[in-house]
Structure formats: C-alpha cells, structure tokens
C-alpha cells in the first residue's frame, strides 16, 4: 500500500468547544501517539483525510508533515496509521481520529479486508464468515486487501485463513483453521417454501361457547 502525504497542524486548544472550532474550520481533531512519546494533538485537513479513508482504507500509511514542528524542536515528519475514526452517529461526519506512530521496517498487526472474486458453480450459495484476516506485516507493505477466488467453486468448498496467500515476510495472526468462505448447496425452491409459515399454521380455532351449567342459554 502506498504512502499518502498530509500537511497537518498542531492543536493548542482542547475540550469540546475547541474541537467544534477545529471542525468548523474544515479540520478534524486528532491525537498522534505511540513508541513511548507524549501524545501530540493535531488538526487534519478534513476533505483530504476523508478521501484517503474512502480510497485507501484505514491501513494507508500516512506521512504527516507537521506545520511549525521545527520551531518547537519536535519531529516535523511522522509516519502513522489510522487507529480509530469516530463518526458522528447522526450527521455522519468524522468527529475525531486516533493515529499510531509507525517506523520504517517495523512490523505491526493489522486487519486486512478479504474480497471474493469470481462466480461459484451453479446451484451453490456462498457464505463469507470472515470479512478481514489479521496479519503481522512490515508497516510499509500492508496489502490493500486479499482477493480470494471462488470461480466455479463447487458445493462443499471451504477456504481457511491458512490458505490465503500472504505477502512476503508477513505472518498470519488469525487462527489458521478459521473458516473464511464456505460454498454450500443452494436450498431448493421446495425447501425454501417449507420454511415459510402458511397462513393459520399453528393456530387453534376457538371452541363454540356452550351455555353455562344452570343457564337456559336464552
């Protein structure tokens, strides 16, 4: 996965009010941490960062150019991964981001999406049990996704995590026996209809009322 460069700014104001002002200025409040250094509070360009996540996912390696860092005797450029993105539950904008410092040559543990390609054999049904698998890999060699072919796969086909080809130097963290994809025989139309409750099934009709003992029924 390629590196993406972003110019970011240090934040000196904190709290909910300061965060709102940061977002109103077209930026996202963020915290950069890791490797035993003190957390750094940053403001990310909202449009550019959203584009990175949309096009590359959270595993994109970010090269952060920190404006004004040299004057403060801080490192002016950092490599980072997006650890957490907090989305507003109603308005669907990014409220806050946590970034993790990474170093070149360092191995990290990440979740990588699994994408299915191809069409299985006719009369089958595909169940994908895992949308991601976890690997340990060098920070600058994180794959964008794993493509798993199910082209012409017959019923009974199973693909385990251990069967997915990893990039050179990567190690599987997910249980090797974990089921990623299963191709099953599709249920027949008759079987599907049998599962649908028919109208009135299981309903006991009310018994007609009888006159109570000692009454004449008039």
Backbone as CSV, one residue per row, in Angstrom:
resi,resn,N_x,N_y,N_z,CA_x,CA_y,CA_z,C_x,C_y,C_z
1,UNK,0.849,-1.194,0.000,0.000,0.000,0.000,0.881,1.239,0.000
2,UNK,0.556,2.201,-0.833,1.383,3.400,-0.975,1.200,4.353,0.195
3,UNK,2.217,5.209,0.369,2.135,6.234,1.395,1.316,7.422,0.882
4,UNK,0.648,8.078,1.807,-0.139,9.274,1.479,0.362,10.414,2.350
5,UNK,0.669,11.542,1.722,1.218,12.678,2.466,0.109,13.672,2.809
6,UNK,0.086,14.090,4.072,-0.865,15.095,4.534,-0.124,16.169,5.322
7,UNK,-0.502,17.411,5.105,0.019,18.505,5.924,-0.952,18.736,7.073
8,UNK,-0.450,18.644,8.308,-1.304,18.772,9.486,-0.788,19.905,10.366
9,UNK,-1.644,20.338,11.283,-1.286,21.443,12.167,-1.363,20.989,13.623
10,UNK,-0.479,21.495,14.476,-0.597,21.201,15.911,-1.790,21.935,16.508
11,UNK,-2.420,21.320,17.512,-3.532,21.976,18.229,-3.048,22.399,19.612
12,UNK,-3.425,23.595,19.988,-3.047,24.101,21.310,-4.258,24.281,22.215
13,UNK,-5.467,24.202,21.634,-6.693,24.310,22.424,-7.360,22.943,22.507
14,UNK,-7.944,22.641,23.665,-8.547,21.331,23.860,-9.949,21.489,24.442
15,UNK,-10.672,20.381,24.493,-12.034,20.423,25.010,-13.051,20.432,23.881
16,UNK,-14.340,20.294,24.255,-15.406,20.196,23.259,-15.543,21.462,22.429
17,UNK,-15.425,22.624,23.093,-15.537,23.881,22.359,-14.427,24.041,21.339
18,UNK,-13.207,23.713,21.731,-12.076,23.820,20.813,-12.221,22.835,19.659
19,UNK,-12.731,21.632,19.955,-12.929,20.629,18.901,-13.957,21.112,17.882
20,UNK,-15.021,21.738,18.370,-16.040,22.271,17.447,-15.449,23.362,16.557
21,UNK,-14.605,24.216,17.138,-13.983,25.291,16.343,-13.054,24.690,15.284
22,UNK,-12.356,23.635,15.649,-11.465,22.965,14.695,-12.265,22.407,13.525
23,UNK,-13.392,21.749,13.825,-14.214,21.173,12.752,-14.852,22.263,11.885
24,UNK,-15.250,23.390,12.510,-15.841,24.478,11.731,-14.826,25.074,10.751
25,UNK,-13.554,24.956,11.052,-12.505,25.492,10.173,-12.101,24.501,9.088
26,UNK,-12.847,23.386,8.983,-12.572,22.407,7.935,-11.492,21.413,8.287
27,UNK,-11.269,21.207,9.584,-10.235,20.273,10.029,-10.823,19.268,11.028
28,UNK,-10.078,18.205,11.284,-10.517,17.144,12.187,-9.566,17.072,13.373
29,UNK,-10.061,17.129,14.610,-9.191,16.937,15.770,-8.613,15.521,15.769
30,UNK,-7.324,15.410,16.069,-6.669,14.101,16.071,-5.609,14.057,17.157
31,UNK,-5.279,12.830,17.572,-4.195,12.614,18.531,-3.231,11.602,17.921
32,UNK,-1.938,11.923,17.945,-0.882,11.054,17.436,-0.102,10.518,18.633
33,UNK,0.028,9.189,18.722,0.722,8.615,19.880,1.451,7.350,19.461
34,UNK,2.229,6.794,20.401,2.948,5.551,20.145,4.435,5.697,20.356
35,UNK,5.114,4.552,20.476,6.561,4.484,20.650,7.043,5.272,21.868
36,UNK,6.222,5.355,22.891,6.636,5.946,24.154,6.761,7.451,24.169
37,UNK,6.333,8.121,23.084,6.428,9.585,23.071,5.128,10.173,23.608
38,UNK,5.198,11.422,24.046,3.992,12.098,24.527,3.003,12.277,23.379
39,UNK,1.730,12.079,23.647,0.723,12.283,22.590,0.784,13.698,22.036
40,UNK,0.596,13.821,20.724,0.588,15.125,20.067,-0.803,15.372,19.510
41,UNK,-1.329,16.544,19.792,-2.678,16.906,19.349,-2.570,17.657,18.024
42,UNK,-3.264,17.134,17.010,-3.147,17.665,15.665,-4.514,18.013,15.083
43,UNK,-4.487,18.774,13.989,-5.690,19.056,13.206,-5.429,18.575,11.784
44,UNK,-6.256,17.633,11.307,-6.091,17.064,9.973,-7.000,17.791,8.980
45,UNK,-6.574,17.942,7.738,-7.459,18.527,6.719,-8.620,17.566,6.447
46,UNK,-9.846,18.002,6.706,-10.995,17.100,6.707,-11.247,16.463,5.344
47,UNK,-11.270,17.264,4.291,-11.595,16.733,2.958,-10.529,15.746,2.504
48,UNK,-9.262,16.107,2.664,-8.173,15.235,2.218,-8.138,13.932,3.016
49,UNK,-8.330,14.016,4.333,-8.286,12.802,5.139,-9.460,11.875,4.806
50,UNK,-10.654,12.445,4.634,-11.815,11.630,4.273,-11.582,10.919,2.943
51,UNK,-10.927,11.596,2.005,-10.634,10.988,0.712,-9.664,9.814,0.877
52,UNK,-8.671,9.967,1.730,-7.711,8.887,1.977,-8.420,7.650,2.514
53,UNK,-9.295,7.838,3.495,-10.010,6.704,4.088,-10.937,6.064,3.057
54,UNK,-11.591,6.885,2.264,-12.525,6.356,1.260,-11.794,5.566,0.183
55,UNK,-10.645,6.042,-0.251,-9.951,5.415,-1.378,-8.941,4.354,-0.955
56,UNK,-8.402,4.465,0.262,-7.324,3.554,0.674,-7.622,2.763,1.934
57,UNK,-8.671,3.148,2.674,-8.964,2.442,3.920,-8.066,2.911,5.055
58,UNK,-8.313,2.353,6.242,-7.570,2.793,7.425,-6.142,2.266,7.471
59,UNK,-5.792,1.318,6.597,-4.436,0.781,6.614,-3.457,1.580,5.776
60,UNK,-3.916,2.690,5.189,-2.995,3.543,4.431,-1.958,4.150,5.373
61,UNK,-0.702,4.112,4.960,0.366,4.737,5.751,0.381,6.230,5.439
62,UNK,0.239,7.046,6.478,0.197,8.494,6.323,1.570,9.097,6.630
63,UNK,2.070,9.914,5.719,3.246,10.725,6.003,2.735,12.091,6.425
64,UNK,2.889,12.406,7.700,2.354,13.636,8.263,3.434,14.714,8.276
65,UNK,3.199,15.785,7.538,4.075,16.962,7.613,3.464,17.901,8.643
66,UNK,4.117,17.994,9.809,3.566,18.774,10.915,4.045,20.211,10.821
67,UNK,3.132,21.117,10.521,3.482,22.529,10.365,3.993,23.097,11.680
68,UNK,5.100,23.842,11.605,5.632,24.523,12.780,6.354,23.635,13.773
69,UNK,6.539,22.348,13.447,7.169,21.448,14.418,8.638,21.788,14.647
70,UNK,9.333,22.231,13.593,10.765,22.518,13.730,11.017,23.621,14.757
71,UNK,10.127,24.624,14.780,10.293,25.720,15.729,10.107,25.256,17.172
72,UNK,9.375,24.171,17.341,9.126,23.668,18.690,10.030,22.496,19.039
73,UNK,11.069,22.280,18.227,12.029,21.198,18.443,11.339,19.839,18.443
74,UNK,10.274,19.705,17.660,9.590,18.433,17.508,9.863,17.888,16.116
75,UNK,9.651,16.605,15.951,9.869,15.976,14.659,8.861,16.527,13.656
76,UNK,9.350,16.990,12.504,8.482,17.666,11.538,7.716,16.693,10.659
77,UNK,8.194,15.450,10.536,7.522,14.457,9.704,7.375,13.160,10.494
78,UNK,6.187,12.575,10.440,5.917,11.312,11.123,5.180,10.365,10.174
79,UNK,5.498,9.088,10.308,4.709,8.060,9.634,3.663,7.561,10.622
80,UNK,2.433,7.390,10.142,1.369,6.988,11.065,0.324,6.132,10.350
81,UNK,-0.375,5.335,11.152,-1.539,4.579,10.695,-2.765,5.107,11.423
82,UNK,-3.898,5.040,10.760,-5.152,5.438,11.392,-5.612,4.312,12.308
83,UNK,-5.668,4.581,13.601,-6.064,3.558,14.570,-7.574,3.545,14.776
84,UNK,-8.158,4.724,14.996,-9.595,4.825,15.261,-10.163,6.062,14.584
85,UNK,-11.320,5.893,13.940,-12.052,7.014,13.359,-13.420,7.074,14.031
86,UNK,-13.718,8.189,14.683,-15.011,8.364,15.352,-15.935,9.165,14.448
87,UNK,-17.080,8.556,14.084,-18.051,9.175,13.195,-19.253,9.659,14.004
88,UNK,-19.744,10.860,13.700,-20.950,11.351,14.360,-22.115,10.419,14.014
89,UNK,-22.844,9.924,15.027,-23.878,8.905,14.779,-25.043,9.376,13.918
90,UNK,-25.313,10.675,13.888,-26.458,11.182,13.130,-26.043,11.938,11.869
91,UNK,-25.024,12.771,11.992,-24.654,13.640,10.868,-23.578,13.047,9.970
92,UNK,-23.000,11.915,10.377,-22.093,11.134,9.530,-20.830,11.883,9.102
93,UNK,-20.320,12.769,9.953,-19.025,13.382,9.666,-18.003,12.848,10.663
94,UNK,-16.713,12.973,10.334,-15.653,12.476,11.215,-15.463,13.452,12.369
95,UNK,-15.654,12.953,13.583,-15.512,13.797,14.773,-14.084,13.836,15.300
96,UNK,-13.411,12.683,15.256,-12.094,12.592,15.885,-11.329,11.413,15.296
97,UNK,-10.002,11.513,15.308,-9.155,10.451,14.771,-8.010,10.180,15.734
98,UNK,-7.720,8.902,15.958,-6.523,8.491,16.697,-5.523,7.933,15.694
99,UNK,-4.286,8.419,15.750,-3.224,7.993,14.841,-2.112,7.315,15.615
100,UNK,-1.543,6.262,15.044,-0.478,5.498,15.693,0.831,5.682,14.924
101,UNK,1.876,6.115,15.624,3.188,6.282,15.005,3.747,4.926,14.589
102,UNK,4.276,4.854,13.361,4.975,3.650,12.907,6.331,4.061,12.352
103,UNK,7.262,3.105,12.336,8.594,3.352,11.806,8.858,2.443,10.611
104,UNK,9.675,2.918,9.704,10.048,2.086,8.555,10.742,0.816,9.049
105,UNK,10.359,-0.326,8.467,10.942,-1.596,8.869,10.251,-2.248,10.048
106,UNK,9.383,-1.503,10.716,8.669,-2.033,11.882,7.525,-2.944,11.445
107,UNK,7.339,-4.052,12.156,6.207,-4.934,11.896,5.053,-4.565,12.817
108,UNK,3.855,-4.520,12.251,2.667,-4.180,13.030,1.567,-5.192,12.718
109,UNK,0.572,-5.250,13.592,-0.559,-6.156,13.413,-1.753,-5.357,12.901
110,UNK,-2.307,-5.785,11.769,-3.422,-5.069,11.149,-4.467,-6.057,10.650
111,UNK,-5.705,-5.562,10.505,-6.782,-6.332,9.887,-6.874,-5.926,8.421
112,UNK,-6.822,-6.915,7.543,-6.861,-6.651,6.104,-8.148,-7.237,5.525
113,UNK,-8.899,-6.439,4.733,-10.159,-6.933,4.166,-9.954,-8.121,3.229
114,UNK,-10.963,-8.997,3.187,-10.980,-10.138,2.270,-12.064,-9.874,1.223
115,UNK,-11.685,-9.874,-0.052,-12.629,-9.628,-1.149,-12.755,-10.892,-1.991
116,UNK,-13.986,-11.324,-2.246,-14.229,-12.508,-3.065,-14.311,-12.115,-4.532
117,UNK,-13.730,-12.941,-5.392,-13.781,-12.704,-6.835,-14.313,-13.942,-7.539
118,UNK,-14.969,-13.734,-8.670,-15.473,-14.845,-9.463,-16.850,-15.306,-9.015
119,UNK,-17.408,-16.243,-9.783,-18.731,-16.799,-9.507,-18.614,-18.293,-9.237
120,UNK,-19.288,-18.776,-8.189,-19.225,-20.211,-7.891,-20.033,-21.029,-8.892
121,UNK,-19.962,-22.341,-8.766,-20.713,-23.221,-9.651,-22.210,-22.978,-9.484
122,UNK,-22.986,-23.226,-10.525,-24.439,-23.048,-10.422,-25.028,-23.906,-9.306
123,UNK,-26.090,-23.390,-8.693,-26.766,-24.149,-7.644,-26.065,-24.130,-6.307
124,UNK,-25.200,-23.133,-6.094,-24.482,-23.037,-4.829,-24.785,-21.716,-4.142
125,UNK,-24.451,-21.671,-2.868,-24.653,-20.476,-2.048,-23.362,-20.198,-1.293
126,UNK,-22.878,-18.953,-1.371,-21.599,-18.578,-0.754,-21.845,-17.912,0.588
127,UNK,-21.158,-18.392,1.626,-21.190,-17.764,2.949,-19.779,-17.311,3.298
128,UNK,-19.612,-16.001,3.505,-18.311,-15.457,3.906,-18.327,-15.239,5.409
129,UNK,-17.576,-16.060,6.133,-17.558,-15.990,7.592,-16.655,-14.884,8.117
130,UNK,-15.563,-14.578,7.408,-14.632,-13.536,7.843,-14.500,-12.476,6.756
131,UNK,-14.739,-11.216,7.130,-14.562,-10.099,6.197,-13.128,-9.596,6.206
132,UNK,-12.382,-9.897,7.283,-10.975,-9.494,7.387,-10.181,-10.633,8.004
133,UNK,-8.897,-10.646,7.736,-7.994,-11.517,8.481,-6.869,-10.651,9.035
134,UNK,-6.335,-11.072,10.166,-5.314,-10.289,10.857,-3.939,-10.858,10.556
135,UNK,-3.019,-9.956,10.199,-1.652,-10.379,9.910,-0.666,-9.450,10.608
136,UNK,0.558,-9.935,10.744,1.672,-9.100,11.193,2.557,-8.863,9.988
137,UNK,2.783,-7.583,9.665,3.468,-7.255,8.422,4.250,-5.963,8.593
138,UNK,5.254,-5.784,7.768,6.032,-4.548,7.799,5.140,-3.372,7.433
139,UNK,5.290,-2.290,8.162,4.339,-1.178,8.090,4.143,-0.632,6.687
140,UNK,5.176,-0.635,5.865,5.054,-0.062,4.535,4.688,-1.098,3.470
141,UNK,4.347,-2.304,3.910,3.972,-3.355,2.959,2.626,-3.979,3.320
142,UNK,1.723,-3.163,3.849,0.389,-3.662,4.186,-0.418,-3.811,2.896
143,UNK,-0.946,-5.004,2.619,-1.761,-5.149,1.408,-3.084,-4.416,1.553
144,UNK,-3.592,-3.897,0.426,-4.869,-3.192,0.455,-6.010,-4.147,0.787
145,UNK,-5.945,-5.366,0.232,-6.941,-6.392,0.511,-6.405,-7.739,0.042
146,UNK,-7.056,-8.802,0.473,-6.755,-10.135,-0.038,-7.877,-10.551,-0.974
147,UNK,-7.538,-10.910,-2.192,-8.538,-11.374,-3.139,-8.581,-12.905,-3.114
148,UNK,-9.767,-13.441,-2.867,-9.962,-14.886,-2.783,-10.901,-15.299,-3.914
149,UNK,-10.419,-16.151,-4.806,-11.223,-16.569,-5.945,-12.148,-17.724,-5.569
150,UNK,-13.417,-17.568,-5.932,-14.384,-18.659,-5.765,-14.942,-19.062,-7.136
151,UNK,-14.193,-18.755,-8.184,-14.625,-19.062,-9.543,-14.865,-20.571,-9.712
152,UNK,-16.098,-20.923,-10.103,-16.505,-22.314,-10.358,-16.384,-23.209,-9.126
153,UNK,-16.336,-22.629,-7.937,-16.228,-23.435,-6.713,-17.481,-24.290,-6.534
154,UNK,-17.286,-25.560,-6.246,-18.399,-26.488,-6.074,-18.890,-26.468,-4.629
155,UNK,-20.110,-26.971,-4.434,-20.657,-27.097,-3.083,-19.721,-27.961,-2.246
156,UNK,-19.485,-27.547,-1.013,-18.557,-28.254,-0.134,-17.184,-27.618,-0.064
157,UNK,-16.924,-26.634,-0.945,-15.639,-25.937,-0.928,-15.518,-25.084,0.332
158,UNK,-14.390,-25.191,1.013,-14.104,-24.364,2.179,-12.723,-23.744,2.016
159,UNK,-12.614,-22.484,2.358,-11.327,-21.795,2.309,-10.997,-21.308,3.709
160,UNK,-9.871,-21.768,4.240,-9.434,-21.409,5.589,-8.448,-20.240,5.538
161,UNK,-8.249,-19.607,6.688,-7.320,-18.475,6.753,-5.922,-18.879,6.312
162,UNK,-5.517,-20.101,6.629,-4.176,-20.570,6.280,-3.976,-20.732,4.775
163,UNK,-5.073,-20.767,4.006,-4.977,-20.964,2.560,-4.844,-19.654,1.792
164,UNK,-4.924,-18.536,2.477,-4.788,-17.237,1.818,-3.305,-16.889,1.690
165,UNK,-2.914,-16.491,0.495,-1.511,-16.165,0.228,-1.162,-14.808,0.825
166,UNK,-0.151,-14.786,1.678,0.280,-13.557,2.342,1.469,-12.946,1.616
167,UNK,1.666,-11.627,1.753,2.861,-11.015,1.156,4.129,-11.529,1.842
168,UNK,5.221,-11.429,1.140,6.498,-11.909,1.657,6.829,-11.236,2.983
169,UNK,7.194,-12.037,3.966,7.564,-11.512,5.275,6.417,-11.348,6.239
170,UNK,5.175,-11.509,5.767,4.002,-11.358,6.641,3.706,-12.669,7.363
171,UNK,3.112,-12.563,8.535,2.734,-13.739,9.316,1.256,-13.657,9.673
172,UNK,0.585,-14.795,9.633,-0.830,-14.860,9.942,-1.042,-14.816,11.451
173,UNK,-1.918,-13.915,11.905,-2.270,-13.822,13.322,-3.618,-14.508,13.581
174,UNK,-4.543,-14.371,12.645,-5.831,-15.073,12.736,-5.585,-16.575,12.848
175,UNK,-6.442,-17.293,13.565,-6.353,-18.749,13.680,-6.278,-19.366,12.287
176,UNK,-5.227,-20.129,11.990,-5.095,-20.710,10.649,-6.281,-21.578,10.245
177,UNK,-6.978,-22.168,11.219,-8.111,-23.038,10.924,-9.431,-22.273,10.826
178,UNK,-9.389,-20.954,10.985,-10.618,-20.162,10.916,-11.199,-20.225,9.510
179,UNK,-12.506,-20.449,9.431,-13.183,-20.544,8.140,-13.429,-19.142,7.586
180,UNK,-12.948,-18.902,6.386,-13.141,-17.607,5.731,-14.365,-17.656,4.813
181,UNK,-14.419,-18.676,3.959,-15.502,-18.805,2.983,-15.946,-20.255,2.899
182,UNK,-17.259,-20.457,2.813,-17.820,-21.790,2.585,-18.798,-21.705,1.423
183,UNK,-18.688,-22.671,0.499,-19.612,-22.758,-0.629,-20.521,-23.957,-0.370
184,UNK,-21.806,-23.676,-0.223,-22.772,-24.722,0.101,-23.757,-24.913,-1.045
185,UNK,-24.464,-26.030,-0.985,-25.510,-26.272,-1.963,-26.677,-25.338,-1.679
186,UNK,-27.156,-24.659,-2.705,-28.271,-23.738,-2.524,-29.542,-24.529,-2.222
187,UNK,-30.369,-24.059,-1.275,-31.613,-24.773,-0.979,-32.560,-24.730,-2.170
188,UNK,-33.321,-25.815,-2.344,-34.282,-25.872,-3.440,-35.467,-24.967,-3.137
189,UNK,-36.223,-24.678,-4.186,-37.406,-23.835,-4.006,-38.404,-24.484,-3.061
190,UNK,-38.529,-25.806,-3.161,-39.457,-26.523,-2.288,-39.027,-26.429,-0.829
191,UNK,-37.711,-26.532,-0.587,-37.202,-26.451,0.785,-37.427,-25.058,1.358
192,UNK,-37.250,-24.028,0.513,-37.464,-22.665,0.987,-38.934,-22.425,1.311
193,UNK,-39.818,-22.979,0.488,-41.245,-22.805,0.741,-41.667,-23.512,2.014
194,UNK,-41.004,-24.641,2.316,-41.363,-25.399,3.511,-41.036,-24.637,4.779
195,UNK,-40.074,-23.687,4.676,-39.669,-22.918,5.852,-40.601,-21.746,6.117
196,UNK,-41.432,-21.423,5.134,-42.342,-20.293,5.286,-43.618,-20.766,5.964
197,UNK,-44.008,-20.108,7.040,-45.241,-20.487,7.734,-46.440,-20.208,6.850
198,UNK,-47.297,-21.184,6.702,-48.513,-20.971,5.942,-49.529,-20.234,6.799
199,UNK,-50.476,-19.602,6.140,-51.467,-18.795,6.842,-52.285,-19.682,7.774
200,UNK,-52.332,-19.271,9.027,-53.119,-20.005,10.022,-52.390,-21.179,10.635
201,UNK,-51.118,-21.449,10.232,-50.402,-22.594,10.777,-50.168,-22.407,12.257
202,UNK,-50.485,-23.459,13.000,-50.257,-23.430,14.444,-51.309,-22.694,15.216
203,UNK,-52.394,-22.251,14.580,-53.445,-21.512,15.269,-54.568,-22.478,15.639
204,UNK,-54.950,-22.467,16.868,-56.032,-23.336,17.336,-57.322,-22.546,17.314
205,UNK,-58.325,-23.056,16.592,-59.587,-22.357,16.499,-60.314,-22.367,17.841
206,UNK,-61.031,-21.270,18.120,-61.804,-21.180,19.359,-62.975,-22.169,19.299
207,UNK,-63.217,-22.829,20.437,-64.342,-23.736,20.533,-65.624,-22.927,20.718
208,UNK,-66.751,-23.381,20.131,-68.010,-22.641,20.321,-68.416,-22.628,21.768
209,UNK,-68.938,-21.479,22.169,-69.354,-21.347,23.564,-70.598,-22.199,23.814
210,UNK,-70.638,-22.770,24.993,-71.810,-23.555,25.421,-72.419,-22.872,26.625
211,UNK,-73.725,-22.969,26.765,-74.366,-22.316,27.919,-73.776,-22.838,29.220
212,UNK,-73.538,-21.943,30.136,-73.011,-22.343,31.430,-74.003,-23.202,32.152
213,UNK,-73.459,-24.095,32.958,-74.314,-25.012,33.714,-75.279,-24.232,34.593
214,UNK,-76.591,-24.541,34.529,-77.604,-23.844,35.331,-78.225,-22.704,34.588
215,UNK,-77.749,-22.417,33.263,-78.367,-21.339,32.496,-79.168,-21.949,31.356
216,UNK,-80.217,-21.241,30.887,-81.067,-21.777,29.832,-80.597,-21.384,28.440
217,UNK,-79.550,-20.581,28.327,-78.959,-20.228,27.024,-79.758,-19.180,26.298
218,UNK,-80.836,-18.561,26.855,-81.617,-17.527,26.157,-80.912,-16.187,26.218
